[in-house]
Amino acid sequence: MYFVDKIYNQTHEVKQSKFIAYLLPYNEYADKLQELKDKHPKARHFVVAYRYLNEFNQIVEHSSDDGEPKGTSGKPSLFVLQGADIINSAVIIVRYFGGTKLGTGGLVRAYSDAVNLVLDDALLLEYTQTLEKMISFEYTHARVIDYEASACGIEIVDKIFDAKISYKIKASQENMDKFLAKVDRKIYLP
């Protein structure tokens, strides 16, 4: 699975109709959609499709035709995301009508091509599932824990200094296992 960490856009033109496709991280979707509606008040349609993982590690998908004939825009855009194995990302296609009707087949092709065009331009990052854990340790072990966390690719999300130090850490299963094996006698897992 792949995802994007920034916004990409490309414009596709078919018979004077403009299809401006934006590929973006899912967590920026709602704000970007509103921003685009404000920026493009004369656009006819704002077609969307997204895929993300929920807290149960299930893929949630949605698409909207936004006034285009049913099944001609949102679904084809979602199918392109599925085919490219894109996750935690959204696509918004802003359409300006050029005066010539494209028909259902023409719309499916135009929206699919617009999404493919922006995907070709994007830097896709490989998705790896991450785990979060809380660890606690004595102050004397802080330097070793910090060093091993950095060496093993562990992200320290939060630090709490109390009688002991507690870190909320995040990493892939492989990196987490490697880190915990190196520091297992120095830490306490609550």
C-alpha positions in Angstrom: 0.0 0.0 0.0 1.1 3.5 -0.7 0.2 7.1 0.4 1.1 10.7 -0.2 2.4 13.1 2.4 1.8 16.4 0.5 -0.6 17.8 -2.1 -0.1 17.2 -5.9 -2.2 18.5 -8.7 -2.5 18.1 -12.5 -4.9 19.5 -15.1 -6.5 17.3 -17.8 -8.4 18.9 -20.6 -11.0 17.2 -22.7 -13.1 19.1 -25.3 -12.6 22.4 -23.5 -13.7 20.9 -20.2 -11.0 21.2 -17.5 -10.4 18.5 -14.9 -8.1 19.7 -12.2 -7.1 16.8 -10.0 -5.7 17.2 -6.5 -4.1 14.2 -4.7 -3.6 14.8 -1.0 -3.2 13.2 2.4 -6.6 12.1 3.8 -6.2 14.2 7.0 -6.2 17.4 4.8 -9.2 16.4 2.7 -12.0 18.4 4.4 -10.1 21.6 4.6 -8.8 21.4 1.0 -12.3 20.6 -0.4 -13.6 23.8 1.3 -10.6 25.8 0.1 -11.1 24.6 -3.5 -14.9 25.4 -3.4 -14.0 28.9 -2.3 -11.1 29.3 -4.8 -13.2 27.9 -7.8 -16.7 29.4 -7.4 -17.5 28.9 -11.1 -16.5 25.2 -11.3 -19.5 22.9 -12.0 -18.4 19.8 -10.0 -16.1 18.8 -7.1 -15.8 15.1 -7.5 -14.1 13.3 -4.6 -12.8 9.8 -3.7 -10.8 8.7 -0.7 -9.4 5.6 1.1 -8.1 5.5 4.6 -7.4 3.0 7.4 -9.6 3.4 10.5 -8.6 2.6 14.1 -9.5 -1.1 13.5 -7.1 -1.3 10.6 -10.1 -1.5 8.1 -10.1 0.3 4.8 -12.8 2.9 4.6 -13.7 4.1 1.1 -16.0 6.9 -0.2 -16.7 8.6 -3.5 -19.1 11.3 -4.7 -20.2 12.2 -8.2 -21.3 15.7 -7.1 -24.0 16.1 -9.7 -22.3 14.2 -12.5 -24.4 11.3 -13.9 -24.3 8.4 -11.4 -21.2 6.3 -11.5 -19.4 8.3 -14.1 -16.9 10.2 -11.9 -16.6 9.3 -8.2 -16.5 5.5 -8.7 -14.0 5.6 -11.6 -11.8 7.9 -9.5 -12.0 5.5 -6.5 -11.2 2.6 -8.8 -8.0 4.3 -9.9 -7.0 4.7 -6.2 -7.8 1.1 -5.5 -5.8 -0.1 -8.5 -2.8 1.9 -7.4 -3.2 0.5 -3.9 -3.4 4.0 -2.4 -4.3 4.4 1.2 -4.8 7.3 3.7 -5.2 9.6 0.7 -7.9 11.5 -1.1 -8.4 12.9 -4.6 -10.5 15.9 -5.5 -11.3 16.7 -9.1 -12.5 20.2 -9.9 -14.4 20.3 -13.2 -15.1 23.3 -15.4 -17.6 22.5 -18.1 -16.4 23.4 -21.6 -19.7 23.4 -23.3 -19.5 19.9 -25.0 -21.2 17.0 -23.3 -18.8 14.0 -23.0 -21.3 11.2 -22.5 -21.0 8.6 -19.8 -18.0 6.8 -21.3 -16.3 10.1 -22.0 -16.8 11.2 -18.4 -15.5 7.9 -17.0 -12.3 8.2 -19.2 -11.8 11.9 -18.4 -12.0 11.5 -14.6 -9.9 8.3 -14.6 -7.3 10.0 -16.8 -7.2 13.0 -14.5 -6.6 10.8 -11.4 -4.0 8.7 -13.3 -2.2 11.9 -14.4 -1.9 13.3 -10.8 -0.8 9.8 -9.6 2.0 9.7 -12.2 3.2 13.0 -10.9 3.1 12.1 -7.2 5.8 10.7 -5.0 4.1 7.6 -3.5 5.5 6.5 -0.2 5.2 2.9 1.0 2.8 2.5 3.9 3.9 0.4 6.9 1.7 -0.2 9.8 2.9 1.3 13.0 2.5 0.3 16.7 2.5 2.6 19.7 3.7 1.6 23.1 4.4 3.3 26.5 7.7 2.5 28.1 9.2 3.6 31.4 12.8 3.6 32.6 15.2 5.0 35.1 16.8 8.4 34.4 20.2 6.7 34.2 19.1 4.8 31.1 17.8 7.9 29.2 20.9 8.3 27.0 21.0 4.6 26.0 17.2 4.6 25.3 17.4 7.7 23.1 20.4 6.3 21.2 18.8 2.9 20.5 15.5 4.6 19.6 17.2 6.7 17.0 19.3 3.7 15.7 16.2 1.5 15.4 13.9 4.1 13.7 11.7 4.6 16.7 9.6 7.8 16.8 9.3 9.3 20.3 5.8 10.7 20.3 5.7 12.0 23.9 8.0 12.2 26.9 6.8 12.3 30.5 9.2 13.0 33.3 8.1 11.8 36.7 9.7 9.4 39.2 10.7 7.5 36.1 10.8 8.7 32.5 8.0 7.5 30.3 8.0 7.6 26.5 5.2 7.0 24.1 6.9 5.4 21.1 5.8 4.6 17.6 7.4 2.3 15.0 6.8 -0.6 12.6 6.5 -4.0 14.2 10.0 -5.0 12.9 11.7 -1.8 14.3 9.7 -2.1 17.6 10.9 -5.7 18.1 14.5 -4.8 17.3 14.4 -1.9 19.8 12.7 -3.8 22.6 15.2 -6.7 22.2 18.1 -4.2 22.6 16.8 -2.4 25.7 14.5 -5.1 27.3 16.4 -5.2 30.7 16.4 -1.4 31.0 12.7 -0.6 30.5 9.4 -1.4 32.0 6.4 -1.8 29.8 3.2 -0.6 31.7 
